[in-house]
Amino acid sequence: MLILHKNNNINGLMDADAIIIGAGACGLMCAVQAGFLGKKVILLEKGAQPGAKILISGGGRCNYTNLFASDEQFISGNKHFMKSAFTQWTVEDTVNFFETYGITGKEKTLGQLFPDNKNAKDVVEVFTSLCRDMDQQIRCGAEVTDISATGEGYVVSYTKGGKSVQLLSNKVVVTTGGLPIPKMGATDFALRLARKLGLKLVETAPALVPLTITGKDEEWYARLSGNTVFCEVSNDQISFEENLLFTHWGLSGPSILQISSYWRKGETINIDLLPGQNISEILEQERSHQGKNLLSTLFNRFYTRKFTEAMSKFLPVEKPVADLTKAEMDLIHNTIHLFKVKPAGDKGYDKAEVMRGGIDTNELSSKTMECKKMPGLYFGGECVDVTGWLGGYNFQWAWASGYVIAQVL
């Protein structure tokens, strides 16, 4: 249980220039960058090892940034908040940093940068090696239970191996992440601390998360489990062109994960199953060549046979194209280009990549990430109301926010 109170029963000997709580991407970058500036930090990690979420990211390959990252790919109550951090620490800075320590990037789809011939373990090793070299302490298995404000600084109390330990520092950095993937040690520490301090929070929810389908259509989606379709998924805010994956419980794949961050329960999602093309024009062209082929034969040019068969629920796929009526042509067009889905919900934090919402950015300095109400206390990374798209954007935010905090420790 987290407690925040005044503590005047401690001598004034500082244990470190800063105590960082949470050894994820943001905390590790902050520790390393502070070390470059000659600052000594102690990094407290509740889990058994640092960088746990880094290690599983991208299937263990770690999509560590995106070449196109800017403030435009982020959701926040203040769209301008992250601009200062991204100016101070750019994508080029991320690329150069990792190249300096032996990790060169290989671009995949849509600017996603992965280590070339290396993996997530190598990314974490960059930070742990630098921390060892600079004597930046990483203490794993350390669960923070108490933060006390004193006239001399902050007392951070934690338990490790059944023992209670207290540390004193003028600066405390909270980079404990969000709620996704509880089995990896996800914690609401930052949110609980913010509430104790009376800070405003933006409502949190799973983001970059698969969506579920229930009711009469559930069986139809389940039959298509494992099939992918390249499509454009949209709502009244935004659209994404990427693969969609059918699952036995609903929809996943990059396009669905992306739109999920903008989706709210009860809303409908629009899916264009043939983006960049016009099915009506394709049908007319087919008819101009006698149109003897069945609609299913034409569909098989664009989709898997299983998907074509499933479309028989909505369309006359076994009818020759030449015999289609105008009403059927209109139905085909609307079904292919305006396929509507109303998800029942999402798969929750167990399957979410990140958390949407968090500590209101109005509570923090955009230049330093310092809490306005509590000087010397900083929040960075996922616990802040800054949520990026799928594809390395959230790592770029973690590196950038960790960097800017380190500059003022």
PyMOL commands that set and color helices and strands:
alter all, ss='L'
color gray80, all
select helices_A, chain A and resi 25-36+52-60+71-73+83-88+91-100+109-111+120-133+182-184+189-197+215-223+254-260+279-288+295-299+305-313+321-323+326-337+361-363+381-383+393-406
alter helices_A, ss='H'
color red, helices_A
select strands_A, chain A and resi 3-6+18-21+41-45+65-66+74-75+105-107+112-115+137-140+143-149+154-160+163-169+172-174+201-207+211-212+228-234+239-247+250-252+269-272+339-341+345-346+354-359+377-379+387-388
alter strands_A, ss='S'
color yellow, strands_A
deselect
rebuild
show_as cartoon
